[in-house]
């Protein structure tokens, strides 16, 4: 994606310690204060 591409371009030096990018799906979001879930919680 464009976001990953931008991070790679900004962070990649070719040296040890450049880091890693982990991409995963988010199952759910919960707003603790109200108990709302899913897109409503966002």
N, C-alpha and C positions, 0 to 999 in steps of 0.2 A: 504494500500500500504506500501511499505518499508519505504517511507519517513515519513508517519504518525507514523509507528511503532518506527522509530528512534527518532522522536520528543517526543513521549510519554515516551520512556525509559529514555531519557535525562532529561525531565522536571518534571516527576511525582514524587512528594515527599509524596503525601497523605495528604498534608496540604492545608488549605484554601489558595487560591491565585495561585495554580498551573496553572490556566488559562484554556483556551478552544482552540480547533482547529476547524476552520470553513473550510469546503471544498465546493467549488462551481465551476461551469463551467464558463469559460471565453468566452463571445460571440464574441469579436473582440479585436484587438489590433491596435492602430493608432500611427504612428510615426509623431509627431506634425511637426517637421522640414520639412519633405518631403511630408506629406499627405498619405504616403503608409499605406495600411491596410492589415489585415490578417497576414499570415505567412511571407509575404514580409517585414512587419514592424519589425519583430523580428530579 
